[in-house]
């Protein structure tokens, strides 16, 4: 029974079920690698020190993760420092 099912699968799909599963797995990994991991940061036109100091202190106390801290710094205009 299993052999006939595998033969039918091979005839319809063109490869073995095991090979087909590894192709699907490979495609899923490729799609994950192609997706952007971080959003683009554009930066503020003027540097604003007060929000930056507050965000820095909050980050140092562990209240934000690194990605959030970078986004907050970008909004404060650190790029123009």
PESUL-V288285 format. One record per residue. N is the residue number from 1. RES is the residue in one small letter. SS is DSSP state (H for helix, E for strand, L for the rest). PHI is phi as a letter, one per 30 degrees, with the letter a starting at -180 (999 if undefined). PSI is psi in degrees with one decimal (none if undefined). Layout:
N/RES/SS/PHI/PSI, N/RES/SS/PHI/PSI
//
This chain:
1/x/L/999/-46.9, 2/x/H/d/-37.3, 3/x/H/d/-41.4, 4/x/H/d/-36.0, 5/x/H/d/-42.3, 6/x/H/d/-38.3, 7/x/H/d/-41.5, 8/x/H/d/-41.0, 9/x/H/d/-46.8, 10/x/H/d/-38.0, 11/x/H/d/-40.3, 12/x/H/d/-42.5, 13/x/H/c/-33.7, 14/x/L/j/3.0, 15/x/L/a/172.5, 16/x/L/d/158.3, 17/x/H/e/-37.7, 18/x/H/d/-44.7, 19/x/H/d/-40.5, 20/x/H/d/-41.2, 21/x/H/d/-39.8, 22/x/H/d/-31.6, 23/x/H/d/-43.2, 24/x/H/d/-41.8, 25/x/H/d/-44.1, 26/x/H/d/-43.1, 27/x/H/d/-38.0, 28/x/H/d/-40.9, 29/x/H/d/-43.4, 30/x/H/d/-43.9, 31/x/H/d/-37.6, 32/x/H/d/-38.1, 33/x/H/d/-31.8, 34/x/H/d/-25.6, 35/x/L/d/137.7, 36/x/L/d/135.4, 37/x/L/d/-31.6, 38/x/L/b/144.0, 39/x/L/d/153.1, 40/x/L/d/140.7, 41/x/L/c/132.4, 42/x/L/c/-27.5, 43/x/L/i/148.8, 44/x/L/d/157.4, 45/x/L/d/-23.6, 46/x/L/b/140.9, 47/x/L/d/128.2, 48/x/L/c/110.9, 49/x/H/d/-33.6, 50/x/H/d/-49.7, 51/x/H/d/-33.9, 52/x/H/d/-44.6, 53/x/H/d/-41.9, 54/x/H/d/-41.8, 55/x/H/d/-37.0, 56/x/H/d/-45.5, 57/x/H/d/-41.2, 58/x/H/d/-40.0, 59/x/H/d/-39.3, 60/x/H/d/-26.3, 61/x/L/d/-0.4, 62/x/L/i/18.9, 63/x/L/d/-6.7, 64/x/L/b/153.0, 65/x/L/d/173.5, 66/x/H/d/-41.9, 67/x/H/d/-43.1, 68/x/H/d/-40.9, 69/x/H/d/-43.3, 70/x/H/d/-41.1, 71/x/H/d/-41.9, 72/x/H/d/-40.8, 73/x/H/d/-39.4, 74/x/H/d/-41.0, 75/x/H/d/-28.7, 76/x/H/d/-10.7, 77/x/L/i/28.2, 78/x/H/e/-30.3, 79/x/H/d/-28.2, 80/x/H/c/6.4, 81/x/L/d/none
//
